[in-house]
Amino acid sequence: MLSTLRLLSISALAALTMLAAPLQAKEYKTKDSDVVKFVKRGLGSNPGLTVYSVKILDKVPLEEPKGWTAYAIEFHLGLKRKNKEQNITQSDILFVNGRYVAPDLINIKTNESLKHSVVLNFQDSYYDADHLLFGHENAVHKIAVFSDPLCPFCRQVVPKLFRIAKKYPDTFALYYYHLPIKMLHPASVPLAKAIIYLKKHGNKKAIERIYKTDFNYRETDEAKVIAALDKKLGLKLTVKDINTPDILNELHHDEELAEKLLVHGTPAVFVDGKFDRRRTLYKKYIPKSDD
């Protein structure tokens, strides 16, 4: 099944329908309708497919190389198998520059695939009161962060976001989303659940302390992680406390949202909806007098 889905990807489509994309395009303003028609035309050339819909989910201009835009495309297909039809909905990234299109762009020096580095914009509809951790809802700037409480980089970046949102609540509203990287830090999963519990019960100070406390990140036993929380922070939590349906639903929601946005690592920081790869964009809104 996986191989079939890969064959249906836009990348495979683009690779089959063109030999190469020139590095530079002529002056031409790309229309969204042109991109949609291109995808429909390519998918529709397969007699085993029925194309029901193609839509653009988002567009992200690339910082480098200039002139290219990553289009996130979603397409709904009918895959004919004998006398039955299987409905499939997929999404993929397509790079567009004027009249030219490419399934991927590769850095010739680093061999880095730019397709794997694309992160979509954080839409207004994704902000909600349940995820507002610090700052005022009507603050001038919104920051959203996907974090793993045991990620070393998160432990450097996220406490700074806590501080500036607390200090300048009219300037920054900080929305916190959970993305524990279980393969690297299995103990981060129960800690993420604990953070959700603490947030729901208004204990934000304890959330900040978790980011400053050492834990055995390799621990896979939730009971032992919770016991460590009690020992080090004095939190009287139980495994049952952190596994209620609302907590599990929030964690699942955040992980699904990260996948939708193509977020694969932490910390992933968005400022006013734009992905901040360097995690420093918020600094230009901090008063210069702040040390």
JOQUIUR-V177853 format. One record per backbone hydrogen bond with DSSP energy under -1.0 kcal/mol. NH is the residue of the N-H (numbers start at 1). CO is the residue of the C=O. If there is no record, write none. Layout:
NH | CO
NH | CO
This chain:
5 | 1
6 | 2
7 | 3
8 | 4
9 | 6
13 | 9
14 | 10
15 | 11
16 | 12
17 | 13
35 | 31
36 | 32
37 | 33
38 | 34
39 | 35
40 | 36
41 | 37
42 | 38
43 | 39
44 | 40
46 | 43
49 | 46
50 | 78
52 | 76
53 | 76
55 | 74
57 | 72
58 | 72
60 | 70
62 | 68
68 | 65
69 | 96
70 | 60
71 | 94
72 | 58
73 | 92
74 | 55
75 | 90
76 | 53
77 | 88
78 | 50
79 | 86
80 | 48
81 | 84
84 | 81
86 | 79
88 | 77
90 | 75
92 | 73
94 | 71
95 | 102
96 | 69
97 | 100
100 | 97
102 | 95
107 | 112
111 | 107
114 | 105
117 | 114
120 | 261
122 | 273
126 | 123
127 | 124
131 | 128
133 | 174
134 | 174
136 | 169
139 | 136
140 | 170
141 | 171
143 | 173
144 | 270
145 | 175
146 | 268
147 | 177
151 | 148
155 | 151
157 | 153
158 | 154
161 | 157
162 | 158
163 | 159
164 | 160
165 | 161
166 | 162
167 | 163
168 | 164
171 | 168
172 | 168
173 | 141
174 | 134
175 | 143
176 | 131
177 | 145
179 | 147
182 | 180
185 | 181
187 | 217
188 | 185
189 | 186
191 | 187
192 | 188
193 | 189
194 | 190
195 | 191
196 | 192
197 | 193
198 | 194
199 | 195
200 | 196
201 | 197
202 | 199
203 | 198
204 | 202
208 | 204
209 | 205
210 | 206
211 | 207
212 | 209
213 | 210
217 | 215
219 | 216
225 | 221
226 | 222
227 | 223
228 | 224
229 | 225
230 | 226
231 | 227
232 | 228
233 | 229
234 | 230
237 | 235
242 | 238
243 | 240
248 | 244
249 | 245
250 | 246
251 | 247
252 | 248
253 | 249
254 | 250
255 | 251
256 | 252
257 | 253
258 | 254
259 | 255
260 | 256
261 | 257
263 | 258
268 | 146
270 | 144
271 | 274
272 | 142
274 | 271
276 | 269
283 | 280
284 | 281
285 | 282
286 | 283
290 | 287
